[in-house]
């Protein structure tokens, strides 16, 4: 899949609008990382369906945020009687979108385009940046980037930003609803983009 330069720029402007809307915009972040984030890839290889220039914001805006919003609002949100269906699972939309909009920004420096033709032939379009000096994971590095530019998180938002860094298959009653919605939305996004890619071939 490829995006036109116009679509890449449109996604970038929409992402900035959303950062401002959910009170997590930083002029310094945009100045330092903006163009890298604008063209960054969401994934490494073709089979994922989300490894292409500009896919980071494309997938975050139209898959990840959309899925999370549908789960939160349709499954847990207000019913036809004006009451919240699941008061203990429904999360604040601003907290949710803040995490989703920023959770993957570290990929802008973690993933670099592949140059070796044999890798490209195998559908490997991006690889991990060998020049990074530490081995921070996705959420951890995104938090580090945000902290450099004054974007602060509540304790629950912080935990949700790092939820993909954990390797947990067992049921955890102590995970917050925000963490779980972020976690399952990422999983469903991976499934959706993979299925879309598979069905288009």
C-alpha positions in Angstrom: 0.0 0.0 0.0 1.2 3.5 -0.7 -0.1 6.9 0.2 0.1 10.1 -1.9 2.1 13.0 -0.5 -1.2 14.9 -0.2 -2.7 12.1 2.0 0.4 11.9 4.1 0.3 15.7 4.7 -3.4 15.6 5.4 -3.0 12.9 8.0 -0.2 14.8 9.6 -2.3 18.0 9.9 -5.2 15.9 11.3 -2.9 14.3 13.9 -1.7 17.8 15.0 -5.4 18.9 15.3 -6.1 15.9 17.5 -3.1 16.5 19.7 -4.4 20.1 20.3 -8.0 18.8 20.9 -6.8 16.4 23.6 -4.4 18.8 25.2 -1.2 16.9 24.4 0.3 19.1 21.7 3.9 20.3 22.0 5.4 22.8 19.6 8.9 21.5 20.5 7.9 17.9 19.8 6.6 18.9 16.4 9.7 21.0 15.7 12.1 18.1 16.5 10.2 15.0 15.4 7.3 16.3 13.3 8.6 15.4 9.9 10.0 12.0 11.0 6.6 11.2 12.5 4.8 12.4 9.4 6.5 9.9 7.1 7.1 7.1 9.7 6.0 3.5 9.2 3.7 1.7 11.7 5.3 -1.7 11.0 8.4 -3.4 9.6 7.2 -5.8 6.9 4.7 -6.0 4.1 2.7 -9.0 5.5 1.5 -6.7 8.4 -0.4 -4.5 5.9 1.0 -1.4 7.7 4.6 -1.0 6.5 4.6 2.0 4.1 5.6 5.6 4.2 3.2 7.6 6.3 1.5 4.5 7.7 2.2 5.4 11.4 -0.3 8.2 11.4 -2.6 6.6 8.8 -3.0 3.5 11.0 -3.1 5.4 14.3 -5.8 7.7 13.1 -8.1 5.4 11.0 -7.6 2.0 12.7 -6.3 2.3 16.2 -8.2 5.4 17.3 -11.3 4.3 15.5 -11.4 0.8 17.0 -10.7 2.1 20.5 -13.4 4.7 20.2 -15.9 2.1 19.0 -15.1 -0.2 21.9 -15.3 2.5 24.5 -18.4 4.2 23.2 -20.4 1.3 21.7 -19.6 -1.4 24.2 -19.2 0.6 27.4 -20.6 4.1 26.7 -24.0 5.7 27.0 -27.0 3.5 26.1 -30.3 4.6 24.6 -31.6 5.6 28.0 -28.7 8.0 28.5 -26.9 5.9 31.1 -23.3 4.5 30.9 -23.6 0.7 30.1 -20.4 -0.3 32.0 -19.4 2.5 34.4 -16.4 0.6 35.7 -15.0 0.0 32.2 -15.8 3.2 30.3 -12.8 5.5 30.1 -12.4 9.2 29.6 -12.0 9.9 25.9 -9.3 12.5 26.3 -7.1 10.1 28.3 -7.7 7.4 25.7 -6.9 9.5 22.7 -3.9 11.1 24.3 -2.3 7.7 24.8 -3.3 6.4 21.3 -2.0 9.5 19.5 1.4 9.4 21.2 2.0 5.7 22.0 3.7 4.8 18.7 5.7 8.0 17.9 9.0 6.4 18.9 8.7 4.3 15.8 9.8 7.5 13.9 13.3 6.9 15.2 13.1 3.1 16.0 12.3 2.1 12.4 14.5 3.0 9.4 13.9 2.1 5.7 15.7 -1.0 4.4 18.2 -0.5 1.7 19.3 -4.1 0.9 17.4 -5.4 -2.1 17.2 -9.0 -0.8 15.3 -7.8 2.2 13.0 -5.7 0.1 12.3 -8.7 -2.1 11.2 -10.6 1.0 8.8 -7.7 1.9 10.9 -6.3 4.7 10.6 -2.6 4.2 11.9 -1.3 7.5 14.2 -2.5 10.2 15.3 -1.5 13.7 17.6 1.5 13.8 21.1 0.2 14.7 22.3 3.6 15.8 20.0 3.9 18.8 22.1 4.0 22.0 19.6 2.2 24.3 17.2 -0.7 24.0 14.1 1.0 25.3 10.9 -0.6 24.2 8.1 1.2 22.2 6.1 2.7 25.0 9.1 3.5 27.1 10.8 5.4 24.3 7.6 7.3 23.4 7.3 8.3 27.0 10.9 9.5 27.0 10.4 11.5 23.9 7.2 13.1 25.3 8.9 13.9 28.6 11.7 15.8 26.8 9.1 18.2 25.4 6.9 18.7 28.5 4.0 16.3 27.7 2.9 14.9 31.1 0.9 11.8 31.8 -1.3 10.7 34.7 -0.3 7.5 36.4 -3.0 5.6 34.4 -2.0 7.2 31.1 1.6 6.3 31.8 0.8 2.7 32.4 -1.3 2.6 29.3 1.5 4.1 27.2 3.7 1.1 28.3 1.1 -1.6 28.1 2.6 -3.0 24.8 6.0 -3.3 26.4 4.7 -6.1 28.7 4.6 -9.8 27.8 1.4 -10.9 29.7 -1.0 -13.6 28.4 -2.7 -14.3 31.7 -5.8 -12.5 32.9 -4.9 -9.5 35.1 -7.7 -8.1 37.3 -5.5 -5.2 38.3 -5.0 -3.7 34.9 -6.9 -0.5 34.4 -9.7 -0.2 31.9 -7.6 2.4 30.0 -4.7 -0.1 29.7 -6.9 -2.9 28.5 -8.7 -0.8 25.9 -5.4 0.4 24.6 -4.0 -3.1 24.5 -6.9 -4.8 22.8 -7.3 -2.0 20.3 -3.7 -2.4 19.3 -4.2 -6.1 18.9 -7.4 -5.6 16.8 -5.6 -3.0 14.7 -2.8 -5.5 13.9 -5.5 -8.1 12.9 -7.5 -5.6 10.8 -4.5 -4.3 8.8 -3.2 -7.9 8.3 -6.6 -9.1 7.1 -7.1 -6.1 4.8 -3.7 -6.7 3.2 -4.3 -10.4 2.8 -7.8 -9.9 1.3 -6.4 -7.3 -1.2 -4.0 -9.8 -2.8 
